[in-house]
């Protein structure tokens, strides 16, 4: 996996993106959840390939199942993909 300058105009990109992720590679983030609830998770991605897959885990528990992302039309052509009803529990986790 590599980091590169991004052409994404989304204000949260900070000018960089992560790409060339291979199977079994992963990233870890820490989240602070204000209250336990079902949330909408929005994934911002770009990929020239179709059939890319990922899953989101929280403290080692799979909370989304396998997510299949369609091609966005290019490695700098950005799309959003939403996953509904992702259960997160109050507190800090990763």
N, C-alpha and C positions, 0 to 999 in steps of 0.2 A: 504494500500500500504506500502511496506517495501523496505529498501535498503539493499543490500548484496554485498559481494565481488564477482566480476565477473570473469569468465573464458574467457571472450571475449578478443581476441588478437588484436582487432581494437585499433589503437593508440589513439583514442578519448574517450575511455571508462573510463580512469583514474582509472581503477581497480574496479569500482562499477557499479551496475545496480539497477534499480527499478523494483520490481515485485509484484505479487499478487494483481494486480489492480482490483478492483471490479467495477461494473456498477455505474455510477454517480460520481466516483472519478476522479480527474483531477490534472494536474500539470500546472504551469504557467512559461513561459520563456519570457525574453525580447529579442527582435531582433532589430538590427539597419540595415535598408535596404538602400544601397547606391543609388539605382535608381528603379523607378517603372518599373516592368516587369513581365513576366511569368517565373517562376523558376521551376526547378526540385527539388522536395522534396524527400530526401532519408531517410527512416525510418529503423533503425537498431533494430531488435527485436529477441527474442527467446521465443518459446512457445510450449509446448507439446500438447496444445489444438488446434483444427481447428475451424475456424469460429470466432476468436477473432475480435472485431470491435473497431474502434476509429474514431475520426474526429479531424481536426485541425481548430482552430478558431483564428482569428486575430481581436483584439479589439471587441470581442463578435460576429463577423460575421463568419459564417461557410465558410471556403475557400476551403475545399476539398470534402465536402459531406461525406457520411459514407464510410469508408475504411474497407474492410474485409481482414484480414491477414490469410494466410494458416498456418498450423502447420509447425514449423521449425524442428520438430523431437525431441525436448527436451528443457528444461528450460535453458540450457547453450549451446545450438546448435544455433549459431547466423546466421541470414540471413538479407539481405537488401531487402526492398520493395520500389519501386520508384513510385511517383505520379507526373505526368507531368502537365505542364501548371497551376501551382499554382500562382495566381496573388498576388503579394505583392507590396505595395506602399511605396515610399521613406519616410524615417523617422524612428522614434523609436516607437515600439508598442509591445503589448503582446497578 
